[in-house]
Amino acid sequence: MLSFFEASLAQLSIHRVGNKMLDEHYILSDKPLNLQDETLPKLLMQYFLTPFEKINDVYRFTHSSGDLELNELYHFVRLFFEEEIDFHSMSQQITKHLYESSSHPKIKAGEVYVVNFEQVQLEGETLAAIGIFKSETKETYLKIYPEHGAFKVGYEEEAINIHKLDKGCLILKCEQEEGYKVLAIDQTNKQNEAIYWKDDFMQIKIRNDNFHQTGNLMEVCKNFVNEKLDGAFEMERADKIDLLNRSVAYFKEKEVFEVDEFTEEILGNPQAISMFKEYKTNFEEMHDLAIGDTFEISEQAVKKGAKIFKSILKLDKNFHVYIHGKREFIVKGFDEEKGMNFYQLYFEQES
C-alpha cells in the first residue's frame, strides 16, 4: 500500500495527446511547469496519489521478446533514473509513446502529466518515483463569490475534478532489473479500448510474488468449493463452509503452501483432489499466470484473502448462522410435521 505523507512533487511537465486514429495530434510543452503557488502542489499531490492508497497489486514492466529495453516506457524512465536524459525530455518521449499507443477510435484526448516525486513510501521503502497521469473527463463547476454586498454565481467549464483521476501509473525507483515496481489505475474505461493503458502503453504484468501467489491460490480454493464441487458431490451448505474454514485455517497456520499436503489435509477424496489440481491449472491458463505447487505463504495476503471466505449459513430471512468450526456440532434434518428443514446446534456455553 502506497503512502505519500512525506512525499513531495519535485518536477511536473504537462502535455496533450490526441487520438491517432482520429487524426488528432499531440502537443508538447517547451519546459516543465514552474510551481510557485504553495496550495497547487498539495492539490496536485492529492489528485495524483490519493487513488493509489488502496491499490495492492504491484506490476512489473515486461516485453514479449524478454528484453526489457524494448519496452519504451521502461527505457525512457530508466534513462532518467540513470541521469542519461533530463526530466522534461523524458516526459516528451513518454507523451509521444502514449500517442502511438492511442490507436482505438474510442480513446479520448486529454492532458498528460509527467511527475517526478520524491520520498514516496511503498512496502516499507522510501523511494523516488515517476508518475504518469492522463485526464480525459472534464466537468463544469459553479463558483459563488461576494460582490458589492451580495453574491454572484459563475462557472468554470472544462475543469478537472481532483477527486476523480482517470488514468495513472507510478514507477518506483527500485528493482530495475526485474522491471521496477509499478502501480497502475484506469478508472474511466472497462471495455476493450481500456486495454491500451496497461497492455499497449505500459506493457505490464502483475508481479508474481508470494503475496499474489497466496491470494490467487485462496481465490482458487473459494471458487473451487463454491462452483466446482457441486457438480460432482452432493454437499450441504454447512459442508462447503466447513471446507472454506479449514482452507483458511491451513493458510493461517502454515508458513509454506504444499499442494499435495493441502489437498490431502483439506479434501482427502482422490476424485476431489484431481478436480482441484485441474481447476488450478485452468485458473492459471485463464488468467495468464503461474501459481507454484510450493511457495511461502504471505501473512498479509491471508489477512486480505480471508475476507472473501463467507462462513455464514443463511436460513430464509429469519436466521444467519456463523460457522467457525466443529462441523460435527451442526446437524441438518427435516421435520415432517412442519414440512420444513431444520438444524440442530450443539454447544457447551451461551454468551
C-alpha positions in Angstrom: 0.0 0.0 0.0 1.3 3.4 -1.0 1.9 6.2 1.5 2.9 9.8 0.5 2.8 11.5 3.9 6.4 12.7 3.4 6.4 12.8 -0.4 7.0 15.9 -2.5 6.4 17.0 -6.0 9.9 17.8 -7.5 9.1 18.4 -11.2 6.0 18.5 -13.4 5.6 18.6 -17.2 2.2 18.8 -18.9 1.5 17.9 -22.5 -1.6 17.0 -24.5 -2.2 13.8 -26.5 -5.0 13.2 -29.1 -6.3 10.1 -30.8 -4.1 8.9 -33.6 -6.9 7.0 -35.3 -9.0 10.2 -35.5 -6.0 12.3 -36.9 -5.7 14.2 -33.6 -2.2 15.2 -32.8 -0.1 15.7 -29.6 1.1 19.0 -28.2 4.3 19.1 -26.3 5.1 21.9 -23.9 8.5 23.6 -24.1 9.5 23.3 -20.5 8.3 22.0 -17.1 5.7 23.8 -15.1 7.0 26.3 -12.6 5.1 25.7 -9.4 5.4 28.8 -7.1 1.9 28.6 -5.6 2.0 26.8 -2.2 -1.5 25.4 -2.5 -1.3 24.0 -6.0 1.3 21.3 -5.3 -0.8 20.0 -2.4 -3.9 19.8 -4.6 -1.9 18.0 -7.3 -0.5 15.5 -4.9 -4.0 14.7 -3.7 -5.2 14.4 -7.3 -2.3 12.2 -8.4 -1.6 10.0 -5.4 -4.7 9.5 -3.3 -6.2 6.9 -5.6 -3.1 4.7 -5.1 -3.5 4.4 -1.3 -5.9 1.5 -1.7 -4.0 -0.3 -4.5 -2.5 -3.6 -3.6 -1.4 -5.0 -7.0 2.2 -4.3 -7.9 3.2 -4.8 -11.5 6.4 -5.2 -13.5 7.3 -3.9 -16.9 7.6 -6.7 -19.5 8.2 -7.2 -23.2 7.1 -10.1 -25.3 10.7 -10.6 -26.5 12.0 -10.8 -22.9 14.2 -7.8 -23.5 13.0 -5.0 -21.2 14.9 -2.3 -23.1 12.3 -2.9 -25.9 9.6 -1.7 -23.6 9.6 2.1 -24.5 8.2 3.3 -21.2 10.7 1.3 -19.2 13.5 2.5 -21.5 12.8 6.2 -21.1 12.2 6.0 -17.3 15.5 4.1 -16.9 17.4 6.7 -18.8 16.1 9.4 -16.5 16.7 7.4 -13.3 20.3 6.8 -14.5 20.7 10.6 -15.4 21.2 9.9 -19.1 18.3 12.1 -20.1 16.7 15.2 -18.4 13.2 15.1 -16.9 11.4 17.2 -19.5 12.9 15.3 -22.4 11.8 12.1 -20.8 8.2 13.5 -20.4 8.1 14.4 -24.1 9.2 10.9 -25.2 6.6 9.3 -22.9 3.9 11.5 -24.4 4.9 10.5 -27.9 4.8 6.9 -26.9 1.4 7.3 -25.4 0.2 8.9 -28.6 1.4 6.0 -30.7 -0.4 3.6 -28.3 -3.7 5.5 -28.6 -5.0 3.6 -31.6 -8.5 2.7 -30.6 -11.2 5.1 -32.0 -12.9 5.4 -28.6 -9.8 6.6 -26.7 -10.3 10.2 -25.6 -7.9 13.0 -26.0 -6.6 14.6 -22.8 -3.8 16.2 -20.9 -0.8 14.1 -19.9 1.0 14.9 -16.6 4.5 13.5 -16.0 5.7 14.0 -12.5 8.9 13.4 -10.6 8.1 12.5 -7.0 10.5 12.3 -4.0 10.1 10.2 -0.8 7.2 8.0 -1.8 6.7 5.0 0.5 5.8 1.5 -0.7 6.3 -1.8 1.1 8.5 -0.2 3.8 10.8 1.6 1.4 11.1 5.3 0.7 11.7 5.8 -3.0 11.8 8.3 -5.8 9.0 7.7 -8.4 7.9 8.8 -11.8 4.1 9.4 -12.2 2.3 9.5 -15.5 -1.3 10.6 -15.4 -3.9 11.4 -18.0 -7.1 13.5 -17.6 -9.9 12.7 -20.0 -13.1 13.7 -18.2 -13.9 17.4 -17.8 -16.7 18.8 -15.7 -18.4 22.2 -15.1 -18.1 23.8 -11.7 -20.2 26.6 -10.1 -18.4 29.4 -8.3 -20.0 31.6 -5.7 -18.3 34.8 -4.8 -19.3 38.1 -3.0 -19.6 41.3 -4.9 -21.0 44.7 -3.7 -22.8 43.3 -0.6 -24.4 40.4 -2.5 -23.3 37.1 -4.0 -22.6 36.3 -7.6 -22.7 32.9 -9.4 -20.2 32.0 -12.0 -19.0 28.8 -13.5 -15.9 27.1 -14.8 -16.2 24.8 -17.9 -13.8 22.0 -18.9 -12.5 21.8 -15.3 -10.9 18.8 -13.7 -12.3 17.1 -10.5 -9.3 16.4 -8.3 -11.2 13.6 -6.7 -11.5 11.7 -10.0 -8.3 10.6 -11.5 -8.9 9.0 -14.9 -5.7 7.1 -15.6 -2.4 6.9 -13.8 0.7 4.9 -13.1 3.6 5.2 -10.6 7.0 3.8 -11.4 9.1 3.3 -8.3 12.9 3.6 -8.5 13.8 0.1 -7.3 14.3 -3.4 -8.7 15.3 -2.1 -12.1 16.5 -5.4 -13.4 13.1 -7.1 -12.6 11.1 -4.3 -14.3 10.7 -1.8 -11.4 7.7 -1.8 -9.1 4.8 -0.3 -10.9 1.3 0.7 -9.7 -1.5 1.4 -12.3 -5.0 2.8 -12.4 -7.6 3.1 -15.1 -10.9 4.3 -13.8 -12.6 5.6 -16.9 -12.9 2.6 -19.3 -13.8 -1.0 -18.6 -14.2 -2.1 -22.2 -11.6 -3.2 -24.8 -10.4 0.3 -25.5 -9.1 0.4 -21.9 -6.6 -2.3 -22.7 -4.2 0.2 -24.3 -3.2 1.9 -21.0 -1.8 -1.2 -19.2 -1.2 -3.5 -22.2 -0.1 -1.2 -25.1 1.3 1.8 -23.4 2.8 0.3 -20.3 3.1 -3.4 -21.1 2.9 -4.6 -17.5 2.0 -7.8 -15.7 1.2 -8.4 -12.1 4.3 -9.2 -10.0 4.0 -12.9 -9.2 5.5 -12.9 -5.7 4.4 -14.8 -2.6 1.7 -12.2 -1.9 0.0 -12.7 -5.2 0.5 -16.5 -5.3 -1.1 -16.7 -1.9 -4.0 -14.5 -2.9 -4.6 -16.3 -6.2 -4.5 -19.7 -4.6 -7.0 -18.6 -1.9 -9.3 -17.4 -4.7 -8.9 -20.8 -6.5 -9.9 -22.5 -3.2 -13.0 -20.4 -2.8 -14.2 -20.7 -6.4 -13.5 -24.4 -6.4 -15.6 -25.1 -3.3 -18.4 -22.7 -4.4 -18.6 -23.5 -8.1 -17.0 -26.9 -8.9 -17.7 -29.3 -6.1 -21.5 -29.2 -6.5 -21.3 -30.8 -9.9 -19.5 -33.9 -8.6 -20.7 -34.2 -5.0 -23.9 -33.6 -3.1 -22.8 -31.1 -0.5 -24.8 -29.2 2.1 -24.1 -25.5 2.6 -22.6 -26.3 6.0 -20.1 -28.7 4.5 -19.0 -26.1 2.0 -18.5 -23.6 4.8 -16.5 -26.2 6.7 -14.2 -26.7 3.7 -13.7 -23.0 3.3 -13.0 -22.6 7.1 -10.4 -25.4 7.0 -8.8 -23.9 3.9 -8.4 -20.5 5.6 -7.0 -22.3 8.7 -4.4 -24.0 6.6 -3.1 -20.7 5.2 -3.1 -19.1 8.7 -1.3 -22.0 10.4 1.3 -22.9 7.7 4.3 -21.0 6.6 4.7 -22.8 3.3 2.0 -24.0 0.9 2.4 -27.5 -0.5 -0.3 -28.5 -2.9 -0.2 -32.3 -2.1 -0.3 -31.6 1.6 -3.1 -29.1 1.2 -5.3 -31.3 -0.9 -4.7 -34.3 1.3 -5.5 -32.5 4.5 -8.4 -30.4 3.3 -10.1 -32.5 0.6 -8.9 -36.1 1.2 -11.1 -37.6 -1.5 -8.9 -38.7 -4.5 -11.5 -37.5 -7.0 -11.8 -34.1 -5.4 -8.0 -33.8 -5.3 -7.8 -34.5 -9.0 -10.5 -32.0 -9.7 -8.8 -29.3 -7.6 -5.5 -29.7 -9.4 -7.2 -29.5 -12.8 -9.2 -26.4 -11.7 -6.0 -24.7 -10.5 -4.4 -25.4 -13.9 -7.4 -24.0 -15.8 -7.4 -20.9 -13.5 -3.7 -20.3 -14.3 -4.3 -20.6 -18.1 -7.4 -18.4 -18.0 -5.7 -15.6 -16.0 -2.3 -16.0 -17.7 -0.4 -16.5 -14.5 1.6 -19.3 -12.7 0.8 -20.4 -9.2 3.5 -22.7 -7.8 2.8 -26.0 -6.2 5.1 -24.8 -3.4 5.5 -21.3 -2.1 5.9 -19.3 1.1 2.6 -18.1 2.4 2.2 -14.3 2.7 0.6 -13.4 6.0 -0.6 -10.1 4.6 -2.3 -11.8 1.6 -4.0 -14.3 4.0 -5.5 -11.4 6.0 -6.8 -9.8 2.8 -7.9 -13.1 1.2 -9.7 -14.4 4.3 -12.3 -11.6 3.9 -13.7 -13.3 0.8 -14.4 -16.6 2.5 -18.0 -16.4 3.7 -18.8 -18.6 6.8 -22.5 -17.5 7.1 -25.3 -20.0 6.7 -28.4 -18.1 5.7 -31.8 -19.7 6.6 -34.6 -17.9 4.8 -34.8 -14.3 6.0 -35.0 -15.3 9.7 -31.6 -16.6 10.7 -27.9 -16.2 10.0 -25.7 -18.9 11.5 -21.9 -18.1 11.6 -19.9 -21.4 11.4 -16.3 -21.1 12.6 -15.5 -24.8 13.1 -16.7 -28.1 14.6 -18.8 -29.2 11.7 -19.9 -32.2 13.7 -21.8 -30.0 16.1 -24.3 -28.8 13.5 -26.8 -31.4 12.2 -29.4 -30.9 9.4 -32.8 -32.7 9.4 -36.3 -32.5 8.1 -39.4 -32.1 10.3 -42.2 -34.0 8.5 -44.9 -32.5 10.7 -43.9 -28.9 9.9 -42.7 -29.8 6.4 -39.5 -27.8 7.0 -35.8 -28.3 7.2 -34.0 -27.7 10.5 -30.5 -27.5 12.0 -29.5 -28.8 15.5 -26.7 -26.9 17.1 -24.7 -28.4 19.9 -22.8 -26.2 22.3 -21.5 -26.0 25.9 -21.9 -22.3 26.8 -24.1 -19.5 25.7 -22.7 -15.9 25.7 
